[in-house]
Amino acid sequence: MQRPVIITCAPTGGIHTPSMSPHLPITPTEIAKASNDAAEAGASIIHLHARDPDTGKPDPRPETFRQFLPVIKQSTDAVINISTGAGLGMSMDDRLRAAVSASPEMASLNMGSMNFGTFPMLEKYKTFKHDWERPFLEMTEDFIFPNTFKTIRYAIETLGQEHGTKFEFECYDLGHLYNVKWFVDKGLIKPPFFIQMVFGILGGMGAELDNLMHLHQKADALFGPENYEWSVLAAGRHQMPFATQSAMLGGNLRVGLEDSLFIGKGELATSNAQQVSRIRGIIEALGLTVATPEEARARLALKGGDQVGF
């Protein structure tokens, strides 16, 4: 029998800007409510970024995270996963600040350098609320998101070894799986580990189902299916189809306004919980079940919510 599907929800992220949707959580109060509502709808993991509450700009400051992390912890048993992707253009030390301060059960970690192009959004969005938004998108036409072997090792040693934090290893391309394999072979990544396969970002893998099948098969060959959990996220209109396909193949999935602002063609999602509820309904209609936070913790061998620093 197929195991319950682990749903991750990413409520806010660092790619979309405040002008793109009035429903994107910005303030600590909004982020906390969005996270709690998503957990109530069925998400067992909440993947978190922070925003400057005045401008909506991605914000790596631990003091910003600490305005909503305890609220979420007190209101839900969901696993809290803090991003180390933060905002494009930040140093690795900046990207790690919040997670090092909070010592969470999980943190994300990008597994390779890449072109990360969000500038095509400028074709759709012409006016912006804040001065930083347009330049933030424009700069990605000539930008490399750096994740070197040295900085990846630094993150694994700093968070994994010193804090007992487990990672969501974000893989945007086939080569990123081989980077994970290198660290596994060196003994720095130990099973069970969590692979997040990312599709539809310009500069990474295209959102095509044969790419998903190939990555899944290659990951099984590299790691052995008993040693890792895998999940899928896809940007924009591909979000729900790819999430559904992952569940059908025995994998897990991620939804949330970080990845797509929409719930249907031309229809903005009014909340993260709406997306979680939609994919939960699909999963259950397929005869599958949704994992609880306790089940996710057990399968990922997490340290427990009582061992975090907030």
Phi, psi and chi 1 to 4 in degrees:
 res  aa     phi    psi   chi1   chi2   chi3   chi4
   1 MET       -  135.6 -178.1  176.5  178.8      -
   2 GLN   -67.6  138.7 -174.3  170.5  -37.3      -
   3 ARG   -70.4  156.0  -68.3 -173.5  -64.5  176.8
   4 PRO   -57.3  148.0  -26.1   35.3      -      -
   5 VAL   -84.7  126.1  178.9      -      -      -
   6 ILE   -82.6  120.2  -62.0  171.7      -      -
   7 ILE  -100.5  122.2  -61.9  177.4      -      -
   8 THR  -100.4  139.5  -62.8      -      -      -
   9 CYS  -119.6  132.0 -178.1      -      -      -
  10 ALA  -112.7   97.9      -      -      -      -
  11 PRO   -71.7  -31.1  -17.4   30.5      -      -
  12 THR  -132.3  -48.4 -176.8      -      -      -
  13 GLY    69.8 -176.6      -      -      -      -
  14 GLY  -126.1   12.2      -      -      -      -
  15 ILE  -101.4  -51.6  -62.4  174.8      -      -
  16 HIS   -71.9  150.4  -65.7  121.8      -      -
  17 THR  -110.2  161.6   72.5      -      -      -
  18 PRO   -56.9  -28.0  -26.1   35.3      -      -
  19 SER   -71.8  -15.3  -60.7      -      -      -
  20 MET   -82.7  -24.4  -64.4  177.2 -177.9      -
  21 SER  -158.2  133.4  172.2      -      -      -
  22 PRO   -72.5   -8.1   27.8  -35.2      -      -
  23 HIS   -97.6   -1.6  -52.2  -63.4      -      -
  24 LEU   -71.7  121.3 -172.3   68.5      -      -
  25 PRO   -66.0  133.7  -16.5   29.6      -      -
  26 ILE  -121.4  -54.8  -60.5  -63.7      -      -
  27 THR   -77.9  160.0   68.5      -      -      -
  28 PRO   -55.2  -39.1  -29.6   37.0      -      -
  29 THR   -63.2  -43.2  -61.0      -      -      -
  30 GLU   -66.4  -41.7  -68.6  169.5  -13.4      -
  31 ILE   -64.8  -42.0  -67.4  171.3      -      -
  32 ALA   -62.7  -45.4      -      -      -      -
  33 LYS   -65.2  -43.3 -175.7  178.5 -172.4  -50.7
  34 ALA   -60.8  -40.3      -      -      -      -
  35 SER   -67.4  -46.3  -60.0      -      -      -
  36 ASN   -64.7  -40.6  -67.0  -24.9      -      -
  37 ASP   -65.5  -38.7  -70.8  -11.0      -      -
  38 ALA   -65.3  -40.7      -      -      -      -
  39 ALA   -63.7  -42.4      -      -      -      -
  40 GLU   -63.2  -32.3 -174.3  174.8  -11.1      -
  41 ALA   -76.4  -16.0      -      -      -      -
  42 GLY   136.1   -1.3      -      -      -      -
  43 ALA   -76.5  131.0      -      -      -      -
  44 SER   -98.0  -15.9   55.3      -      -      -
  45 ILE  -127.8  135.1  -60.1  174.6      -      -
  46 ILE  -115.9  118.4  -53.6  -64.2      -      -
  47 HIS   -96.9  117.6  169.5   89.4      -      -
  48 LEU  -117.5  135.2  -69.5  163.7      -      -
  49 HIS  -113.2  168.0  -66.8 -114.4      -      -
  50 ALA  -121.2  157.5      -      -      -      -
  51 ARG  -129.0  148.2  -59.4  -87.5 -171.1  160.2
  52 ASP   -64.1  121.5 -177.3  -55.3      -      -
  53 PRO   -66.0  -18.2   19.8  -30.9      -      -
  54 ASP   -89.6  -35.3  -64.5  -38.8      -      -
  55 THR  -115.7  -16.7   67.5      -      -      -
  56 GLY    80.3    4.8      -      -      -      -
  57 LYS   -72.4  141.9 -170.9  173.2 -175.8  179.1
  58 PRO   -52.2  136.3  -29.1   37.1      -      -
  59 ASP  -133.5  115.3 -173.5  -12.1      -      -
  60 PRO   -88.2   -0.6   35.7  -36.0      -      -
  61 ARG   -66.7  129.0  -65.0  175.7  -62.1  169.0
  62 PRO   -56.7  -34.8  -25.0   34.0      -      -
  63 GLU   -65.6  -27.2   53.8  -94.7   36.2      -
  64 THR   -71.8  -45.8  -53.3      -      -      -
  65 PHE   -58.5  -37.8  -83.1   83.7      -      -
  66 ARG   -72.0   -7.4  -73.6 -172.4  177.0  -84.2
  67 GLN   -79.7  -18.8  -67.2  179.9   57.2      -
  68 PHE  -124.1  -22.1   55.5   77.8      -      -
  69 LEU   -58.5  -49.4  -71.4  176.3      -      -
  70 PRO   -63.5  -32.8  -20.5   33.2      -      -
  71 VAL   -64.3  -42.4  178.9      -      -      -
  72 ILE   -66.3  -45.1  -60.8  169.5      -      -
  73 LYS   -60.1  -38.5 -178.5 -176.7  174.7 -177.1
  74 GLN   -73.9  -20.8  -68.7  164.1   11.8      -
  75 SER  -103.1  -16.6  -57.0      -      -      -
  76 THR  -150.1  157.6  174.9      -      -      -
  77 ASP   -94.7    7.6 -168.9   36.6      -      -
  78 ALA   -61.0  148.5      -      -      -      -
  79 VAL   -70.7  130.8  174.6      -      -      -
  80 ILE   -99.6  125.6  -67.5  177.6      -      -
  81 ASN  -119.9  114.8  171.9  -17.7      -      -
  82 ILE   -96.8  130.0  -65.3  178.9      -      -
  83 SER   -67.3  140.2  172.7      -      -      -
  84 THR  -109.7    7.5   68.0      -      -      -
  85 GLY   -78.1  -32.8      -      -      -      -
  86 ALA    51.9 -120.6      -      -      -      -
  87 GLY  -121.6  147.8      -      -      -      -
  88 LEU   -59.3  136.2  -58.2 -179.3      -      -
  89 GLY    98.1   -3.6      -      -      -      -
  90 MET   -86.5  152.5  -64.2  178.6 -173.9      -
  91 SER   -72.7  162.8   69.6      -      -      -
  92 MET   -63.4  -36.4 -179.8   56.2   83.3      -
  93 ASP   -61.4  -42.5  -81.5  -35.8      -      -
  94 ASP   -63.3  -41.1  -83.4  -19.6      -      -
  95 ARG   -66.0  -27.7  -70.9  161.0   54.0 -175.3
  96 LEU   -90.5  -13.6  -71.3  174.1      -      -
  97 ARG   -53.8  -49.5  -75.8  172.9   62.9 -164.2
  98 ALA   -66.4  -43.2      -      -      -      -
  99 ALA   -68.0  -40.2      -      -      -      -
 100 VAL   -62.5  -40.3  168.0      -      -      -
 101 SER   -67.7  -39.3  172.5      -      -      -
 102 ALA   -91.3  -20.2      -      -      -      -
 103 SER    48.9   59.0 -170.9      -      -      -
 104 PRO   -75.8  171.7   32.2  -37.4      -      -
 105 GLU   -66.3  -36.9  -67.3 -176.0   81.5      -
 106 MET  -137.0  155.5  -68.5 -170.6   72.9      -
 107 ALA  -146.1  150.3      -      -      -      -
 108 SER   -83.3  156.5   65.1      -      -      -
 109 LEU  -151.7  117.6 -175.5   59.3      -      -
 110 ASN   -73.5  135.8  -65.2   74.7      -      -
 111 MET  -104.1   22.5  -69.8  -51.6  -67.0      -
 112 GLY   178.7  151.8      -      -      -      -
 113 SER   -72.4  150.1  -59.9      -      -      -
 114 MET  -163.7  155.9   59.2 -179.0  -67.9      -
 115 ASN   -66.6  135.9  -65.7  -31.0      -      -
 116 PHE  -132.3   90.8 -159.4  111.8      -      -
 117 GLY   -98.1  109.0      -      -      -      -
 118 THR  -105.5   -0.7   59.9      -      -      -
 119 PHE   -61.2  -25.6   62.7   91.8      -      -
 120 PRO   -60.8  -18.7  -28.3   38.0      -      -
 121 MET   -61.7  -21.2  -66.9 -177.1 -172.9      -
 122 LEU   -65.3  -20.8  -68.6  166.2      -      -
 123 GLU   -71.3  -24.9  -61.5  172.7    5.1      -
 124 LYS   -98.3  -38.3 -178.9  174.6 -178.6  180.0
 125 TYR  -107.5  119.7  -59.7   97.9      -      -
 126 LYS  -104.2  -28.4  -56.8  -59.6 -177.2 -177.5
 127 THR  -122.0  147.5   59.5      -      -      -
 128 PHE  -134.9  150.6  -64.5   93.2      -      -
 129 LYS   -77.2  -32.5  -62.2  177.5 -177.6  178.7
 130 HIS  -123.3  150.0  -57.0  -72.4      -      -
 131 ASP   -64.9  -27.5  -69.0  -17.8      -      -
 132 TRP   -77.5  -19.3   66.3  -91.0      -      -
 133 GLU   -66.6  -51.2  -65.9  179.6   80.3      -
 134 ARG   -62.0  -49.9 -178.5  179.5  -65.7  -81.6
 135 PRO   -59.7  -33.5  -23.6   33.1      -      -
 136 PHE   -61.2  -41.6  179.6   76.6      -      -
 137 LEU   -75.4  -41.5  -63.0  174.2      -      -
 138 GLU   -60.3  -39.2  -71.5  174.7  -21.0      -
 139 MET   -66.9  -18.5   70.8   92.6  176.0      -
 140 THR   -75.3   -6.9   66.0      -      -      -
 141 GLU   -72.5  -22.0 -170.7  173.1    8.2      -
 142 ASP  -131.4   55.0 -171.8   27.5      -      -
 143 PHE  -140.2  137.1  172.0   75.1      -      -
 144 ILE  -116.1  127.1  -65.7  173.6      -      -
 145 PHE   -83.4  106.5 -176.0   29.6      -      -
 146 PRO   -85.3  126.4   30.9  -32.1      -      -
 147 ASN  -142.8   84.3  -64.0  -78.1      -      -
 148 THR   -84.4  168.2   66.1      -      -      -
 149 PHE   -59.5  -36.9  -72.7  101.1      -      -
 150 LYS   -66.4  -45.1 -177.1  176.2 -179.0  178.7
 151 THR   -73.3  -32.8   57.5      -      -      -
 152 ILE   -64.7  -45.1  -68.5  170.6      -      -
 153 ARG   -59.4  -42.9  176.6 -169.3  -73.0  -90.4
 154 TYR   -59.2  -43.9  175.4   58.9      -      -
 155 ALA   -65.9  -43.9      -      -      -      -
 156 ILE   -62.5  -43.6  -68.8  172.4      -      -
 157 GLU   -70.0  -40.4  -68.9  175.7  -16.1      -
 158 THR   -70.1  -47.6  -59.7      -      -      -
 159 LEU   -90.3  -46.5  -82.2  175.4      -      -
 160 GLY   -69.8  -49.5      -      -      -      -
 161 GLN   -81.8  -37.5  -64.8 -179.3    2.8      -
 162 GLU   -86.4  -27.5  -63.5 -179.2   19.4      -
 163 HIS  -116.2   -8.6  -70.1  -91.6      -      -
 164 GLY    70.2   20.0      -      -      -      -
 165 THR   -80.0  134.3  -62.1      -      -      -
 166 LYS   -95.5  160.6  -59.5  -85.5  -72.2 -153.2
 167 PHE  -115.0  148.3  -68.3   94.2      -      -
 168 GLU   -96.0  101.9  169.0 -160.3   -5.8      -
 169 PHE   -81.4  108.3  -66.0  109.2      -      -
 170 GLU   -87.1  120.0  -64.0 -165.4  -15.4      -
 171 CYS  -118.2  111.9  -64.1      -      -      -
 172 TYR   -96.4   -2.9  -68.9   72.9      -      -
 173 ASP  -159.4  166.7 -139.5  -29.4      -      -
 174 LEU   -60.5  -41.0  175.7   61.4      -      -
 175 GLY   -60.1  -26.9      -      -      -      -
 176 HIS   -67.0  -31.5  -64.4 -179.9      -      -
 177 LEU   -63.4  -40.3  -73.3 -177.4      -      -
 178 TYR   -68.2  -29.9  -76.9   88.3      -      -
 179 ASN   -65.6  -42.1  -66.9  -10.6      -      -
 180 VAL   -58.7  -45.8  173.5      -      -      -
 181 LYS   -58.1  -39.0  174.4   65.2  171.3  171.8
 182 TRP   -61.2  -45.0 -169.7   86.9      -      -
 183 PHE   -70.2  -32.1  -75.4  103.5      -      -
 184 VAL   -62.7  -47.1  169.4      -      -      -
 185 ASP   -63.3  -29.4  -69.8  -16.0      -      -
 186 LYS   -82.8   -3.6  -68.5  -62.3 -179.7 -177.8
 187 GLY    82.6    9.2      -      -      -      -
 188 LEU   -87.8  -21.9  -69.5  171.6      -      -
 189 ILE  -117.6  124.1  -64.0  175.0      -      -
 190 LYS  -119.5  144.0  -59.3 -179.0 -173.9  -60.4
 191 PRO   -70.2  156.4   24.2  -31.7      -      -
 192 PRO   -80.4  136.8   30.2  -35.0      -      -
 193 PHE  -121.5  166.8   48.6   89.2      -      -
 194 PHE  -120.1  116.1 -169.6   50.0      -      -
 195 ILE  -103.1  123.3  -59.2  -71.6      -      -
 196 GLN  -105.3  112.6 -173.8   73.8 -101.8      -
 197 MET   -90.4  124.7  -58.5  175.4 -173.7      -
 198 VAL  -113.4  129.0 -174.7      -      -      -
 199 PHE  -128.5  147.9  -59.3   86.8      -      -
 200 GLY    92.4    7.3      -      -      -      -
 201 ILE   -93.3  129.1  -62.9  -65.5      -      -
 202 LEU   -62.5  119.6 -177.7   61.7      -      -
 203 GLY   113.5  -16.1      -      -      -      -
 204 GLY  -117.1 -160.1      -      -      -      -
 205 MET   -67.2  141.0  -66.6  176.7  -68.7      -
 206 GLY   -70.2  153.8      -      -      -      -
 207 ALA   -82.7   76.6      -      -      -      -
 208 GLU  -127.1  135.2  -59.7  164.9    8.4      -
 209 LEU   -63.2  -28.9  -72.4  176.1      -      -
 210 ASP   -69.1  -26.4   57.0  -14.1      -      -
 211 ASN   -66.6  -41.4  -74.8  -20.3      -      -
 212 LEU   -62.0  -46.0 -173.3  159.5      -      -
 213 MET   -61.5  -42.3  -63.5  -66.9  -66.3      -
 214 HIS   -65.5  -44.0 -178.5   60.5      -      -
 215 LEU   -65.0  -41.4 -112.8   71.8      -      -
 216 HIS   -61.0  -46.8  174.2 -145.3      -      -
 217 GLN   -65.2  -39.6  -67.4  166.0   -1.6      -
 218 LYS   -68.4  -39.5 -176.7   57.2   64.7  177.5
 219 ALA   -63.3  -41.9      -      -      -      -
 220 ASP   -58.9  -41.3  -85.2   -2.2      -      -
 221 ALA   -69.3  -38.2      -      -      -      -
 222 LEU   -74.0  -40.5  -72.6  172.1      -      -
 223 PHE  -111.0  -24.6  -51.6  125.6      -      -
 224 GLY    84.8  123.7      -      -      -      -
 225 PRO   -59.5  -21.0   17.9  -29.0      -      -
 226 GLU   -79.1  -10.1   71.1  -80.1    3.4      -
 227 ASN  -101.8   -6.6  -70.8  -41.2      -      -
 228 TYR  -150.2  157.4   80.3  108.0      -      -
 229 GLU  -106.1  144.5  -68.4  -82.3   -9.6      -
 230 TRP  -126.4  150.0   64.1  -74.3      -      -
 231 SER  -141.8  162.5  178.7      -      -      -
 232 VAL  -132.3  136.3  167.5      -      -      -
 233 LEU  -131.9  147.7   75.3   87.6      -      -
 234 ALA  -138.5  142.5      -      -      -      -
 235 ALA   -81.3  148.2      -      -      -      -
 236 GLY    62.1 -135.8      -      -      -      -
 237 ARG   -65.5  -13.3   63.1 -174.7  175.5   86.4
 238 HIS   -85.1   -4.9  -55.1  -72.8      -      -
 239 GLN   -55.0  -59.6 -177.7 -172.0   62.5      -
 240 MET   -68.4  -42.8  -68.5  -63.8  169.9      -
 241 PRO   -60.4  -41.4  -25.9   34.8      -      -
 242 PHE   -72.0  -38.1  -91.8   64.4      -      -
 243 ALA   -60.7  -42.9      -      -      -      -
 244 THR   -63.5  -44.4  -57.8      -      -      -
 245 GLN   -62.8  -40.0 -171.7   65.9   43.7      -
 246 SER   -61.2  -45.6  179.4      -      -      -
 247 ALA   -60.4  -40.5      -      -      -      -
 248 MET   -66.2  -27.6  -67.5  173.1   64.5      -
 249 LEU   -89.9    1.1  -69.0  171.1      -      -
 250 GLY    94.5   11.2      -      -      -      -
 251 GLY   -99.0 -170.0      -      -      -      -
 252 ASN  -115.4 -176.9  -53.8  -66.9      -      -
 253 LEU  -155.8  162.6   59.1   95.4      -      -
 254 ARG  -131.7  136.9 -174.7  174.1  111.0  176.9
 255 VAL  -130.1 -179.5  -65.1      -      -      -
 256 GLY   132.1  162.4      -      -      -      -
 257 LEU   -71.1  -12.2  -62.0 -174.6      -      -
 258 GLU   -62.2  -36.1  173.4  171.5  -14.1      -
 259 ASP   -97.0  -34.8  -53.7  -34.1      -      -
 260 SER  -150.9  136.0  174.2      -      -      -
 261 LEU   -87.7   -0.7  -63.4  174.0      -      -
 262 PHE  -115.7  157.4  -66.0   85.8      -      -
 263 ILE  -112.3  -18.1 -167.0   65.6      -      -
 264 GLY  -161.7  177.8      -      -      -      -
 265 LYS   -60.4  116.4 -174.5  175.0 -178.3  179.6
 266 GLY    72.0    7.4      -      -      -      -
 267 GLU  -116.8  113.1 -179.2 -174.7   -4.4      -
 268 LEU   -65.3  137.1  -72.5  173.0      -      -
 269 ALA   -68.2  136.6      -      -      -      -
 270 THR   -84.5  -13.6   57.2      -      -      -
 271 SER  -165.2  164.2   68.7      -      -      -
 272 ASN   -67.0  -38.6  -73.4  -85.4      -      -
 273 ALA   -59.8  -31.9      -      -      -      -
 274 GLN   -62.9  -41.5 -175.3 -174.9   27.3      -
 275 GLN   -67.4  -42.3  -69.0 -175.1  -13.1      -
 276 VAL   -61.7  -44.6  174.2      -      -      -
 277 SER   -62.0  -38.9  -64.3      -      -      -
 278 ARG   -63.6  -48.0  174.4   67.9   57.6   85.3
 279 ILE   -73.1  -30.8 -164.8   61.3      -      -
 280 ARG   -63.2  -42.2  179.2  173.4 -171.3  164.6
 281 GLY   -61.0  -39.3      -      -      -      -
 282 ILE   -65.4  -46.4  -67.7  170.9      -      -
 283 ILE   -57.6  -47.5  -70.9  168.9      -      -
 284 GLU   -70.6  -30.7  -67.6  175.5  -17.0      -
 285 ALA   -67.5  -24.1      -      -      -      -
 286 LEU   -83.0   -0.1  -68.1  170.1      -      -
 287 GLY    85.3   14.1      -      -      -      -
 288 LEU  -101.8  170.9  -54.8  174.3      -      -
 289 THR  -122.5  163.0   58.2      -      -      -
 290 VAL  -102.9  135.5  171.7      -      -      -
 291 ALA   -71.6  143.0      -      -      -      -
 292 THR   -83.0  164.4   65.4      -      -      -
 293 PRO   -55.9  -38.5  -29.0   37.5      -      -
 294 GLU   -62.7  -41.5  -68.3   78.6   10.7      -
 295 GLU   -66.4  -40.5  -71.0  169.8  -33.9      -
 296 ALA   -61.9  -43.9      -      -      -      -
 297 ARG   -59.4  -44.3  -76.3 -173.1  175.0   91.7
 298 ALA   -65.3  -43.6      -      -      -      -
 299 ARG   -70.8  -28.2  -76.9  161.2   54.7 -178.3
 300 LEU   -99.4   -1.0  -62.0  174.2      -      -
 301 ALA    55.1   50.5      -      -      -      -
 302 LEU   -81.3  159.0  -57.9 -178.0      -      -
 303 LYS   -76.3  -18.2   63.5 -178.1 -178.9  178.6
 304 GLY   105.3  147.9      -      -      -      -
 305 GLY   -65.8  -18.4      -      -      -      -
 306 ASP   -83.7   -1.1   58.7  -19.5      -      -
 307 GLN  -108.2   10.4  -60.0  -63.8  -47.2      -
 308 VAL   -88.1  172.9  -59.0      -      -      -
 309 GLY  -105.1   29.7      -      -      -      -
 310 PHE  -145.6      -   54.0   89.4      -      -
